[in-house]
Amino acid sequence: MKKLLFFTLSGLIIGFNCYAQDYTKQQTITKKVIEYFEKGQASEIYALFDETMKSSITAEKLTEIWNTLPSQVGKYQGSGEAIVSEAQGYVVVNHFLDFENTDLDLKLAFNDQNQISGLFFVPHQKKKE
């Protein structure tokens, strides 16, 4: 009986690990996007967009958005951890951004080709314990 329970539990653990999603690629791209914003390299961010995003916003507009954030939320002070989820077929990364007056998340939605299908600055979402 103990052997059967052990093998059943082992199978469940192995089964869950097989289906665990690895979000390393999306998290790496998100960190690069933050670096590109910090360095004023909006064209590098634009190159990561899918066609819908490319038709919706320009690299110049991205620069303008980033440059106007300090007047709204204070000076940018750095970034922190990310929360990753899935919604409607997209991998969504909320990456913490520390601003002087208000904390924000950079929210990126990734399609199945790891292209950015959505980019938003939203109020910071604390990680659920």
Backbone as CSV, one residue per row, in Angstrom:
resi,resn,N_x,N_y,N_z,CA_x,CA_y,CA_z,C_x,C_y,C_z
1,MET,0.822,-1.200,0.000,0.000,0.000,0.000,0.869,1.268,0.000
2,LYS,1.946,1.228,0.836,2.836,2.384,0.904,3.522,2.611,-0.439
3,LYS,3.903,1.507,-1.123,4.557,1.628,-2.426,3.598,2.253,-3.441
4,LEU,2.347,1.837,-3.404,1.350,2.377,-4.332,1.155,3.863,-4.086
5,LEU,1.062,4.273,-2.829,0.906,5.683,-2.486,2.126,6.479,-2.939
6,PHE,3.330,5.942,-2.723,4.559,6.616,-3.127,4.580,6.828,-4.642
7,PHE,4.279,5.781,-5.399,4.303,5.890,-6.853,3.221,6.827,-7.367
8,THR,2.069,6.828,-6.727,0.990,7.738,-7.117,1.394,9.180,-6.881
9,LEU,1.938,9.465,-5.697,2.385,10.822,-5.391,3.543,11.240,-6.291
10,SER,4.472,10.328,-6.546,5.594,10.637,-7.441,5.093,10.966,-8.835
11,GLY,4.118,10.189,-9.299,3.552,10.446,-10.625,2.866,11.794,-10.697
12,LEU,2.175,12.167,-9.638,1.515,13.469,-9.615,2.534,14.598,-9.648
13,ILE,3.588,14.480,-8.867,4.621,15.521,-8.834,5.292,15.632,-10.194
14,ILE,5.658,14.516,-10.775,6.290,14.537,-12.101,5.321,15.098,-13.130
15,GLY,4.047,14.709,-13.044,3.038,15.214,-13.981,2.886,16.710,-13.900
16,PHE,2.853,17.252,-12.696,2.725,18.705,-12.547,3.943,19.421,-13.108
17,ASN,5.118,18.874,-12.900,6.329,19.506,-13.417,6.377,19.489,-14.936
18,CYS,5.813,18.482,-15.547,5.804,18.407,-17.015,4.940,19.508,-17.614
19,TYR,3.900,19.897,-16.890,2.990,20.897,-17.416,3.292,22.308,-16.928
20,ALA,4.284,22.452,-16.071,4.645,23.782,-15.579,5.193,24.619,-16.727
21,GLN,4.677,25.805,-16.863,5.084,26.703,-17.944,6.362,27.424,-17.546
22,ASP,7.289,27.519,-18.470,8.531,28.254,-18.237,8.388,29.631,-18.884
23,TYR,8.423,30.661,-18.060,8.227,32.031,-18.535,9.546,32.799,-18.627
24,THR,10.665,32.098,-18.625,11.976,32.740,-18.634,12.145,33.672,-19.828
25,LYS,11.734,33.233,-20.999,11.893,34.034,-22.215,11.137,35.367,-22.094
26,GLN,9.886,35.304,-21.666,9.079,36.523,-21.541,9.644,37.456,-20.465
27,GLN,10.129,36.892,-19.373,10.713,37.718,-18.316,12.012,38.382,-18.792
28,THR,12.795,37.662,-19.567,14.032,38.225,-20.117,13.726,39.370,-21.073
29,ILE,12.733,39.177,-21.931,12.340,40.237,-22.869,11.829,41.451,-22.091
30,THR,11.046,41.220,-21.039,10.526,42.326,-20.236,11.668,43.137,-19.626
31,LYS,12.666,42.463,-19.097,13.822,43.165,-18.528,14.547,43.976,-19.599
32,LYS,14.651,43.415,-20.804,15.278,44.152,-21.907,14.462,45.390,-22.266
33,VAL,13.144,45.269,-22.269,12.281,46.416,-22.570,12.531,47.530,-21.563
34,ILE,12.632,47.176,-20.295,12.910,48.183,-19.266,14.273,48.834,-19.523
35,GLU,15.277,48.036,-19.835,16.601,48.578,-20.163,16.528,49.523,-21.361
36,TYR,15.773,49.130,-22.374,15.640,49.972,-23.571,14.962,51.298,-23.230
37,PHE,13.933,51.253,-22.381,13.308,52.500,-21.939,14.332,53.370,-21.216
38,GLU,15.078,52.776,-20.284,16.070,53.518,-19.502,17.128,54.181,-20.391
39,LYS,17.493,53.499,-21.474,18.543,53.992,-22.368,18.006,54.828,-23.526
40,GLY,16.686,55.017,-23.576,16.096,55.791,-24.658,16.133,55.082,-26.006
41,GLN,16.054,53.757,-25.985,16.131,52.958,-27.215,14.761,52.376,-27.583
42,ALA,13.831,53.270,-27.830,12.459,52.843,-28.131,12.372,52.031,-29.418
43,SER,13.253,52.269,-30.352,13.213,51.498,-31.606,13.492,50.014,-31.344
44,GLU,14.278,49.720,-30.312,14.539,48.323,-29.948,13.273,47.675,-29.378
45,ILE,12.494,48.444,-28.627,11.219,47.942,-28.095,10.248,47.717,-29.251
46,TYR,10.176,48.696,-30.134,9.283,48.615,-31.289,9.548,47.343,-32.107
47,ALA,10.809,46.952,-32.224,11.175,45.754,-32.999,10.631,44.470,-32.364
48,LEU,10.277,44.509,-31.093,9.743,43.337,-30.393,8.226,43.203,-30.512
49,PHE,7.572,44.183,-31.112,6.112,44.200,-31.227,5.612,43.259,-32.323
50,ASP,4.374,42.800,-32.162,3.704,42.097,-33.255,3.162,43.144,-34.229
51,GLU,2.610,42.713,-35.322,2.166,43.647,-36.370,1.058,44.588,-35.889
52,THR,0.164,44.097,-35.058,-0.914,44.942,-34.546,-0.353,46.091,-33.713
53,MET,0.596,45.783,-32.840,1.219,46.833,-32.024,1.980,47.819,-32.907
54,LYS,2.686,47.302,-33.895,3.460,48.178,-34.787,2.554,49.149,-35.536
55,SER,1.335,48.707,-35.828,0.419,49.600,-36.536,-0.301,50.562,-35.585
56,SER,-0.187,50.307,-34.266,-0.889,51.127,-33.273,-0.045,52.233,-32.657
57,ILE,1.272,52.044,-32.613,2.133,52.995,-31.910,3.504,53.051,-32.585
58,THR,4.113,54.214,-32.538,5.446,54.380,-33.123,6.511,54.365,-32.030
59,ALA,7.748,54.198,-32.428,8.868,54.275,-31.490,8.943,55.666,-30.867
60,GLU,8.637,56.670,-31.652,8.654,58.047,-31.140,7.611,58.235,-30.035
61,LYS,6.451,57.642,-30.216,5.388,57.748,-29.211,5.800,57.020,-27.925
62,LEU,6.470,55.888,-28.062,6.970,55.180,-26.886,7.926,56.059,-26.086
63,THR,8.824,56.732,-26.785,9.772,57.638,-26.132,9.025,58.751,-25.419
64,GLU,8.031,59.303,-26.086,7.236,60.382,-25.501,6.524,59.918,-24.225
65,ILE,5.946,58.721,-24.264,5.242,58.186,-23.098,6.217,58.028,-21.926
66,TRP,7.369,57.411,-22.171,8.360,57.200,-21.116,8.848,58.534,-20.548
67,ASN,9.077,59.490,-21.428,9.603,60.785,-20.981,8.580,61.618,-20.210
68,THR,7.285,61.366,-20.402,6.261,62.118,-19.669,5.891,61.475,-18.333
69,LEU,6.275,60.216,-18.119,5.926,59.547,-16.860,6.442,60.294,-15.626
70,PRO,7.690,60.790,-15.604,8.160,61.480,-14.390,7.304,62.680,-13.983
71,SER,6.728,63.374,-14.938,5.878,64.511,-14.577,4.577,64.048,-13.919
72,GLN,4.216,62.797,-14.123,2.977,62.257,-13.559,3.204,61.454,-12.277
73,VAL,4.315,60.708,-12.217,4.522,59.786,-11.094,5.851,59.985,-10.364
74,GLY,6.608,60.994,-10.758,7.891,61.253,-10.110,9.041,60.570,-10.832
75,LYS,10.227,60.823,-10.339,11.447,60.311,-10.957,11.504,58.781,-10.892
76,TYR,11.941,58.176,-12.003,12.122,56.725,-12.068,13.299,56.344,-11.187
77,GLN,13.096,55.315,-10.323,14.135,54.924,-9.385,14.624,53.499,-9.558
78,GLY,14.017,52.732,-10.447,14.462,51.361,-10.679,13.299,50.403,-10.831
79,SER,13.647,49.136,-10.981,12.615,48.111,-11.159,12.842,46.974,-10.173
80,GLY,11.840,46.142,-10.056,11.904,45.035,-9.101,11.422,43.739,-9.709
81,GLU,10.620,43.002,-8.961,10.207,41.671,-9.388,9.029,41.698,-10.350
82,ALA,8.781,40.540,-10.938,7.702,40.401,-11.912,6.708,39.344,-11.454
83,ILE,5.467,39.538,-11.870,4.410,38.542,-11.687,3.994,38.106,-13.086
84,VAL,3.971,36.793,-13.313,3.635,36.258,-14.626,2.336,35.463,-14.527
85,SER,1.478,35.649,-15.520,0.225,34.909,-15.573,-0.130,34.643,-17.028
86,GLU,-1.220,33.941,-17.226,-1.746,33.712,-18.570,-3.183,34.212,-18.612
87,ALA,-3.529,34.853,-19.732,-4.890,35.349,-19.906,-5.233,35.359,-21.397
88,GLN,-6.321,34.729,-21.740,-6.851,34.742,-23.104,-5.805,34.376,-24.147
89,GLY,-4.981,33.381,-23.849,-3.985,32.906,-24.794,-2.685,33.693,-24.811
90,TYR,-2.540,34.650,-23.940,-1.326,35.466,-23.852,-0.604,35.196,-22.537
91,VAL,0.707,35.304,-22.556,1.490,35.327,-21.326,1.607,36.790,-20.940
92,VAL,1.239,37.112,-19.706,1.225,38.496,-19.238,2.258,38.654,-18.123
93,VAL,3.165,39.613,-18.313,4.181,39.905,-17.310,3.911,41.299,-16.743
94,ASN,3.727,41.377,-15.430,3.619,42.650,-14.716,4.938,42.844,-13.981
95,HIS,5.740,43.800,-14.423,7.057,44.030,-13.831,7.047,45.344,-13.055
96,PHE,7.399,45.270,-11.781,7.372,46.413,-10.871,8.337,47.509,-11.303
97,LEU,7.837,48.742,-11.340,8.653,49.929,-11.607,8.500,50.888,-10.431
98,ASP,9.612,51.272,-9.863,9.621,52.154,-8.698,9.793,53.596,-9.161
99,PHE,8.759,54.399,-8.953,8.823,55.830,-9.230,8.716,56.569,-7.899
100,GLU,9.192,57.788,-7.881,9.272,58.578,-6.659,7.925,58.724,-5.939
101,ASN,6.855,58.982,-6.682,5.561,59.269,-6.062,4.546,58.136,-6.149
102,THR,4.648,57.300,-7.159,3.673,56.231,-7.386,4.369,55.027,-7.980
103,ASP,4.055,53.844,-7.473,4.611,52.621,-8.041,3.731,52.160,-9.200
104,LEU,4.375,51.734,-10.263,3.676,51.232,-11.443,4.183,49.841,-11.791
105,ASP,3.434,49.161,-12.637,3.896,47.939,-13.289,3.958,48.208,-14.784
106,LEU,4.992,47.717,-15.406,5.022,47.629,-16.861,4.349,46.304,-17.172
107,LYS,3.213,46.370,-17.838,2.443,45.171,-18.163,2.628,44.867,-19.639
108,LEU,3.221,43.709,-19.925,3.436,43.279,-21.301,2.670,41.988,-21.546
109,ALA,1.970,41.929,-22.672,1.284,40.713,-23.103,2.060,40.140,-24.287
110,PHE,2.363,38.845,-24.218,3.140,38.167,-25.252,2.277,37.149,-25.986
111,ASN,2.405,37.138,-27.317,1.699,36.122,-28.102,2.513,34.825,-28.094
112,ASP,2.044,33.824,-28.828,2.714,32.521,-28.822,4.065,32.522,-29.536
113,GLN,4.414,33.630,-30.181,5.731,33.767,-30.821,6.657,34.674,-29.998
114,ASN,6.251,34.950,-28.768,6.987,35.817,-27.840,7.165,37.236,-28.363
115,GLN,6.214,37.680,-29.187,6.176,39.073,-29.609,5.272,39.830,-28.638
116,ILE,5.540,41.112,-28.461,4.724,41.924,-27.564,3.433,42.312,-28.279
117,SER,2.307,41.906,-27.674,0.985,42.186,-28.234,0.250,43.251,-27.440
118,GLY,0.822,43.673,-26.319,0.225,44.710,-25.489,1.271,45.287,-24.557
119,LEU,1.238,46.600,-24.373,2.166,47.291,-23.480,1.389,48.358,-22.736
120,PHE,1.432,48.273,-21.396,0.679,49.203,-20.560,1.504,49.574,-19.334
121,PHE,1.287,50.774,-18.820,1.773,51.167,-17.511,0.548,51.229,-16.621
122,VAL,0.528,50.395,-15.580,-0.646,50.275,-14.722,-0.225,50.419,-13.261
123,PRO,-1.183,50.742,-12.375,-0.842,50.786,-10.943,-0.228,49.454,-10.497
124,HIS,0.733,49.530,-9.599,1.442,48.336,-9.142,0.501,47.322,-8.526
125,GLN,0.653,46.059,-8.957,-0.120,44.944,-8.444,0.788,44.140,-7.513
126,LYS,0.462,44.137,-6.224,1.280,43.392,-5.274,1.097,41.898,-5.481
127,LYS,2.197,41.173,-5.275,2.179,39.731,-5.421,1.310,39.109,-4.330
128,LYS,0.453,38.160,-4.728,-0.400,37.483,-3.760,0.433,36.453,-3.011
129,GLU,0.298,36.463,-1.706,1.075,35.535,-0.851,0.396,34.189,-0.806
